[in-house]
Amino acid sequence: MPIVSATSPYRTLIIDDDALIHQVFAKMLSRDFPRSDRSQPAGRSMPGTGFPVFEVDSAFTGQQGLECVLKALAERRPYTMAFVDMRMKAGWDGIETIARIWHECSDLQIIICTGHTDFTWHDIIRRFGHTDRLLMLKKPFDVMDVRQLAYALAEKWNLFNQARSHLERLQNLVAERTAKLQESNESLQRKIAEQKQAEQDRRMMELQLRHSQKLESVGRLAAGIAHEINTPAQYIGDNIRFLQQSFAQVIPLLRQHQRLLSAVKDNTASPELAAELEQQLRQCDLDFLIAETPGAIEQSLEGVRCVTRIVHSMRDFSHRGSGEKIPTDLNQTIENTLVLSANEWKYVANIVKDFQPNLPRVPCLPGELNQVVLNLVVNAAHAIAESTGGDPQKKGAITITTRCDADWAEIQVADTGTGIPEAIRDKVFDPFFTTRPVGRGTGQGLAIARNVIVGRHNGTLNFQTQVGAGTVFTIRLPIHPVPITQPQEKAA
């Protein structure tokens, strides 16, 4: 399948029995859509010239949508995403349409469009399981929500294909280098210069592999972060609409009060004027507004705080830094990682945080340490999901502990998953070793994690495990700065 580049049109399929909806989506996803709109809330602006090009196709029934997907696959020009209406008058409904499309094209990203509440997100999870390929968009549509959602999914598509292409090149490069090293093994003692060059190439490949792992993680987290932001955004919008409607009801009441006040001042107040005010009070239902408005405001503020927390965590997580060790708050680093990875673990596990207060700052490379903690948390979530069969009623626990032990800072990530079988315990840190199905991992996560902790931070990364009970990974980092070396220590 050809790789779609960032400059290629992102093929998008609209499946809806309402022709007007197709026109609305085509306009919303147009690159020529106005960059600003006075109807948009203050502080929000439309994407500019950097907004990607979307090639929009239409289908008015689920059957037509499936035919479009099959045709696109046959032409080797697959769709990037599909917007599917939950309710259609003729043929399949949205759920049946998605099931049939995924049977033919399992990696298509789908956005469910619905204006009804009779089918919840939990119902969808029970039907399709937890997946980062499925999002929900409620009607009526907000232009910015649709454009930003499409933009995020297009970026996810592009990052995924970049990572896949990059990883294939790296795997080929590793295979070629390995063959050359095996052939030249007998002459290494005589060719010191070649040995130094091989060492330099090896370090360059490790750097590229770490970058590839970062791209893979960002691609995997993109949909989850979009979902986490979408949830508070929805109830903020609902509350603001409630406040808008409430204020519209209060305005006539305030004007009636002004009339009564003026009449009292002019000594012209009449029973009819008082009766009109009482009628206005009954229509306004002021007691209901007084009871509900503070809660709507507080809930909206909490939603804003939630989005702000996610954005700040993403900023700290993705910060590349200067390449030099800096004093780092390990507790805050772990908090940021948990916020961003919530969609990976919140459906299968509860997080238990046992952080030592006032933990000394540790000199480290924050970006690389973020990646290590992310890998351990995601691995723990997958192990728990495997042990529970993905049943949301049987959540496990991921316990993260920080503490100071003399001149060392220690991080423990413990799960209640399946544990590691004895037969593979000595292979878990080997490059490209994985027990996951094809497409679910590269086998680089723990290998890179050990290289970062041991090779880049002069620390240790070990684990204890019991089949059927779970696994505990322990990171130990020196609190006092030490030079970066490449020790050949074997983790237990």
C-alpha positions in Angstrom: 0.0 0.0 0.0 1.6 3.4 -1.0 2.5 5.8 1.8 0.4 9.0 1.9 2.6 12.0 2.3 1.8 15.2 4.1 1.1 17.0 0.8 -1.3 14.4 -0.5 -5.1 14.9 -0.2 -6.5 13.0 2.8 -9.3 10.9 1.4 -12.4 11.3 3.6 -15.7 9.5 3.3 -19.0 10.9 4.5 -21.8 8.3 5.1 -25.1 10.1 5.8 -28.6 9.9 4.3 -29.0 13.7 4.5 -27.5 15.4 1.4 -27.3 18.7 3.3 -24.9 17.1 5.8 -22.5 16.2 2.9 -22.5 19.8 1.8 -21.8 21.0 5.3 -18.8 18.6 5.7 -17.4 19.5 2.3 -17.5 23.2 3.3 -16.1 22.6 6.8 -13.2 20.5 5.4 -12.4 22.9 2.6 -9.0 24.5 2.7 -10.7 27.7 1.4 -13.0 27.9 4.4 -12.8 31.4 6.0 -10.0 31.7 8.5 -12.1 33.6 11.0 -15.8 33.8 11.7 -17.5 36.3 14.0 -19.7 33.5 15.2 -16.8 31.7 16.7 -16.1 32.2 20.4 -13.4 34.7 21.4 -9.9 33.3 21.4 -10.6 30.5 18.8 -9.4 30.9 15.2 -9.7 28.7 12.1 -6.5 26.9 10.9 -4.7 28.9 8.3 -2.8 28.0 5.2 -1.3 25.0 7.0 -4.7 23.2 7.0 -4.4 20.0 4.9 -6.2 19.2 1.7 -9.2 16.8 2.1 -10.7 14.8 -0.8 -14.3 14.3 0.3 -16.4 11.4 -1.1 -20.1 10.9 -0.3 -22.3 7.8 0.4 -25.9 8.0 1.4 -26.3 4.5 2.8 -24.1 2.1 4.7 -24.0 -0.2 1.6 -22.8 2.6 -0.6 -20.2 3.5 2.0 -18.8 -0.1 2.0 -18.7 -0.1 -1.8 -16.7 3.2 -1.7 -14.2 1.6 0.8 -13.8 -1.5 -1.3 -13.2 0.6 -4.4 -10.6 2.7 -2.7 -8.7 -0.4 -1.5 -8.8 -1.9 -5.0 -7.3 1.4 -6.4 -4.7 1.3 -3.6 -5.9 4.8 -2.5 -7.4 4.0 0.9 -9.5 6.5 2.9 -7.9 8.2 5.9 -11.1 8.6 7.8 -14.9 8.2 7.6 -17.7 10.2 9.2 -20.6 7.8 9.8 -24.1 8.9 10.8 -25.5 6.7 13.6 -29.1 6.7 12.3 -29.9 6.3 8.6 -33.4 5.8 7.2 -32.6 3.1 4.7 -30.3 0.1 5.0 -27.8 -0.4 7.7 -27.5 1.9 10.8 -24.2 3.4 11.8 -23.1 0.5 14.0 -23.7 -2.2 11.3 -22.0 0.0 8.7 -18.9 0.3 10.9 -18.8 -3.4 11.6 -18.9 -4.3 7.9 -16.4 -1.6 6.8 -13.9 -2.7 9.5 -14.3 -6.3 8.3 -12.8 -5.2 5.0 -10.5 -2.3 6.2 -9.6 -2.7 9.9 -7.3 0.3 10.1 -9.8 3.0 8.9 -10.4 5.8 11.4 -14.1 6.4 12.0 -16.0 9.2 13.6 -19.6 8.4 14.7 -21.9 11.3 14.1 -25.0 11.3 16.3 -27.5 13.7 17.9 -29.2 11.1 20.0 -28.5 9.7 23.5 -30.1 6.2 23.1 -26.7 4.7 22.1 -23.9 5.5 24.6 -20.1 5.3 24.3 -20.2 2.3 26.6 -22.6 0.5 24.2 -20.1 1.2 21.4 -17.2 -0.2 23.5 -19.1 -3.4 24.2 -19.6 -3.8 20.5 -16.1 -3.0 19.2 -13.9 -3.0 22.3 -11.4 -0.3 23.2 -9.8 1.2 20.1 -8.1 4.4 19.1 -9.7 4.2 15.6 -13.2 5.3 16.8 -14.3 8.7 18.0 -17.8 10.2 18.7 -19.0 13.6 17.3 -22.3 14.9 18.6 -24.7 17.0 16.5 -25.1 19.9 16.0 -21.6 20.1 14.7 -19.2 22.9 15.6 -17.0 24.0 12.7 -13.9 24.2 14.8 -14.5 20.8 16.4 -14.9 19.1 13.0 -11.9 20.9 11.4 -9.6 20.3 14.4 -10.8 16.7 14.7 -10.1 16.1 11.0 -6.8 17.9 11.3 -5.7 15.7 14.3 -6.7 12.5 12.6 -4.9 13.5 9.4 -1.8 14.3 11.4 -2.1 10.9 13.2 -2.4 9.2 9.8 0.6 11.0 8.5 2.7 10.3 11.6 1.7 6.6 11.6 2.8 6.2 8.0 6.0 8.2 8.6 6.9 6.0 11.6 6.1 2.8 9.7 8.2 3.8 6.7 11.0 5.0 8.9 10.9 1.8 11.0 11.1 -0.3 7.8 14.2 1.6 6.7 15.8 1.2 10.1 15.1 -2.5 10.2 16.7 -3.0 6.8 19.6 -0.9 8.0 20.0 -3.0 11.2 19.9 -6.2 9.1 22.5 -4.9 6.7 24.8 -3.7 9.5 24.4 -6.9 11.4 25.5 -8.9 8.4 28.5 -6.7 7.8 29.5 -7.0 11.5 29.3 -10.8 11.4 31.4 -10.9 8.2 34.1 -8.6 9.7 34.2 -10.2 13.1 37.5 -12.0 12.6 39.3 -8.8 11.5 38.0 -6.5 14.2 41.2 -6.8 16.4 43.3 -5.6 13.5 41.1 -2.8 12.3 40.7 -0.3 15.2 39.5 2.4 12.8 36.7 0.3 11.5 35.7 -0.6 15.0 35.3 3.1 15.9 33.3 3.7 12.8 31.0 0.8 13.6 30.5 2.1 17.1 29.6 5.5 15.8 27.1 3.9 13.4 25.6 1.9 16.2 25.0 5.0 18.3 23.4 6.8 15.3 21.0 3.9 14.8 20.1 3.9 18.5 19.3 7.6 18.2 17.2 6.9 15.1 15.4 4.1 16.9 14.6 6.3 19.8 13.2 8.9 17.4 11.1 6.2 15.7 9.8 5.0 19.1 8.8 8.6 19.9 6.9 8.9 16.6 5.1 5.6 17.3 4.1 6.8 20.8 2.8 10.2 19.5 0.8 8.4 16.8 -0.7 6.0 19.4 -1.6 8.8 21.8 -3.0 11.3 19.3 -6.5 9.8 19.2 -6.6 9.3 22.9 -5.6 12.9 23.6 -8.2 14.1 21.2 -10.8 12.0 23.0 -9.7 13.3 26.4 -10.0 16.9 25.2 -13.3 16.3 23.4 -15.0 15.2 26.6 -14.6 18.4 28.6 -15.1 20.4 25.4 -18.5 18.9 25.0 -19.8 19.7 28.5 -18.3 23.1 28.4 -20.3 23.7 25.2 -23.5 22.3 26.7 -23.1 24.5 29.8 -22.4 27.7 27.8 -25.6 27.0 25.7 -27.5 26.5 28.9 -26.2 29.9 30.2 -27.0 31.5 26.9 -30.6 30.3 27.1 -30.9 31.2 30.8 -29.7 34.7 30.2 -32.2 35.1 27.3 -35.0 34.2 29.8 -33.7 36.6 32.5 -33.6 39.7 30.2 -37.4 40.2 30.0 -37.6 39.8 33.8 -34.9 42.5 34.3 -36.7 44.9 32.0 -39.9 44.3 33.8 -38.1 45.1 37.1 -36.9 48.4 35.5 -40.4 49.3 34.5 -41.7 48.6 38.1 -38.8 50.6 39.6 -39.6 53.6 37.4 -43.3 53.3 38.2 -42.5 53.2 42.0 -40.3 56.3 41.7 -43.0 58.1 39.7 -45.7 56.9 42.2 -47.5 55.3 39.2 -47.2 51.7 40.2 -50.3 49.7 39.6 -51.6 46.1 40.4 -51.5 45.3 36.7 -47.7 46.1 36.6 -47.1 43.9 39.6 -49.2 41.1 38.0 -47.1 41.3 34.8 -44.0 41.0 36.9 -45.3 37.9 38.7 -46.3 36.3 35.3 -42.7 37.0 34.1 -41.3 35.4 37.2 -43.3 32.2 36.6 -42.2 32.0 33.0 -38.6 32.5 33.9 -38.5 29.8 36.6 -36.0 31.9 38.5 -35.5 29.3 41.3 -34.3 26.7 38.8 -31.9 29.2 37.2 -30.5 30.2 40.6 -30.0 26.5 41.6 -28.4 25.4 38.3 -26.3 28.3 37.1 -23.5 28.1 39.6 -23.0 24.4 38.9 -22.9 25.1 35.2 -20.3 27.8 35.7 -18.1 25.6 38.0 -18.4 22.6 35.7 -17.3 24.7 32.7 -14.3 26.1 34.7 -13.4 22.5 35.6 -13.5 21.6 32.0 -11.2 24.4 31.1 -8.8 23.3 33.9 -8.9 19.8 32.5 -8.0 20.9 29.0 -5.3 23.2 30.3 -3.8 20.3 32.3 -3.7 18.1 29.2 -2.1 20.8 27.1 0.6 21.6 29.7 1.4 17.9 30.1 1.7 17.5 26.3 4.0 20.6 26.2 6.3 19.2 28.9 6.2 15.7 27.5 7.2 16.8 23.9 9.8 19.3 25.0 13.0 18.2 23.3 15.4 20.0 25.7 19.0 20.9 25.1 20.4 17.3 25.2 22.0 17.9 28.6 20.9 16.6 31.9 18.8 19.0 34.0 17.4 18.8 37.5 14.0 17.2 37.1 10.9 16.7 39.3 10.2 13.0 38.9 6.8 13.2 40.4 5.7 15.9 38.0 7.2 14.0 35.1 5.2 10.9 36.0 2.0 13.0 36.4 2.4 14.5 32.9 2.9 11.0 31.4 -0.2 9.6 33.2 -2.4 12.5 31.9 -1.3 11.9 28.3 -1.6 8.1 28.4 -5.0 8.1 30.2 -6.7 6.6 27.2 -4.3 3.6 27.3 -5.0 2.6 30.9 -8.2 4.2 32.3 -10.5 1.5 30.8 -8.5 -1.5 32.2 -6.8 -0.2 35.3 -6.9 2.2 38.3 -3.8 4.2 38.9 -2.4 4.2 42.5 0.2 6.9 43.1 2.6 6.6 46.1 4.9 9.5 45.6 7.4 10.6 48.2 6.8 14.3 49.0 9.8 16.6 48.5 11.6 14.1 46.4 15.0 15.6 45.4 15.3 16.8 41.9 17.2 14.3 39.8 19.6 15.2 36.9 18.3 13.5 33.8 17.2 14.0 30.2 13.4 14.7 30.8 12.3 13.8 27.2 13.9 10.4 27.3 12.8 9.6 30.9 9.2 10.5 29.8 9.5 7.9 27.1 10.6 5.2 29.5 7.8 5.8 32.0 5.3 5.9 29.1 6.5 2.5 27.8 6.3 0.9 31.3 2.8 2.3 31.9 1.5 1.2 28.5 3.0 -2.2 28.9 1.4 -2.6 32.4 -2.0 -1.6 30.9 -1.6 -4.2 28.1 -0.7 -6.9 30.6 -3.7 -6.1 32.8 -6.0 -6.1 29.7 -4.7 -9.5 28.7 -5.3 -10.9 32.2 -8.9 -9.5 32.4 -9.8 -10.1 28.8 -10.6 -6.4 28.4 -13.6 -6.6 30.7 -14.2 -3.0 32.0 -15.9 -4.5 35.1 -12.6 -6.3 36.1 -10.1 -3.4 36.3 -6.6 -4.1 37.6 -4.2 -1.7 39.3 -1.1 0.1 38.2 0.9 1.3 41.3 3.6 3.9 40.7 5.9 4.6 43.6 8.7 7.1 44.0 11.2 7.3 46.9 14.7 8.4 47.8 17.2 5.6 48.8 20.4 7.3 50.0 22.1 8.7 46.8 19.5 7.1 44.5 16.0 8.0 43.4 13.8 5.0 42.7 10.7 4.7 40.5 8.6 1.5 40.6 5.8 0.6 38.2 3.8 -2.4 39.4 0.9 -4.0 37.7 -1.6 -6.8 38.4 -1.3 -8.3 35.0 -0.3 -11.8 33.7 3.3 -11.7 34.7 6.2 -12.6 32.5 6.7 -16.4 31.7 10.0 -17.7 32.9 11.0 -18.9 29.4 11.2 -15.3 28.1 12.4 -13.3 31.1 16.0 -13.1 29.8 14.8 -11.7 26.5 12.5 -8.9 27.5 15.3 -6.3 27.0 16.5 -7.7 23.7 15.9 -5.4 20.6 13.0 -6.4 18.4 11.7 -9.0 20.9 8.0 -8.8 21.4 5.1 -11.1 22.3 2.4 -8.9 20.8 0.7 -9.5 17.5 2.0 -8.0 14.3 1.2 -4.2 14.2 0.9 -3.9 18.0 4.5 -3.2 18.8 8.0 -3.0 17.4 9.8 -4.8 20.3 11.9 -1.7 20.9 10.2 -0.2 24.0 12.1 -2.1 26.8 15.3 -2.3 24.8 15.3 1.5 24.4 14.2 2.0 28.0 17.2 0.0 29.3 19.5 1.9 27.0 18.2 5.2 28.3 18.3 4.3 32.0 21.6 2.3 32.0 23.5 3.8 29.1 22.4 7.4 29.3 21.7 7.9 33.0 24.1 5.5 34.7 21.1 3.9 36.5 19.6 0.5 36.6 16.4 -1.0 35.2 15.3 -4.4 36.7 12.1 -6.3 37.2 10.5 -8.8 39.5 7.6 -10.9 38.2 5.2 -13.7 39.1 3.1 -15.5 36.6 -0.6 -14.7 37.2 0.2 -12.1 39.8 1.9 -9.3 37.9 5.2 -7.5 37.4 7.2 -4.7 39.1 9.7 -2.7 37.1 12.2 -0.7 39.2 14.2 2.3 37.9 17.1 3.6 40.0 18.7 6.9 39.1 21.7 8.6 40.8 20.7 11.8 42.5 24.2 13.4 42.0 25.4 14.1 38.5 27.7 11.5 36.9 29.1 11.4 33.3 27.1 9.5 30.7 28.7 6.1 30.0 27.7 2.9 28.2 28.1 0.2 30.9 27.6 -3.4 29.9 25.5 -4.4 33.0 22.9 -7.1 32.4 19.6 -6.4 34.1 18.3 -9.0 36.4 
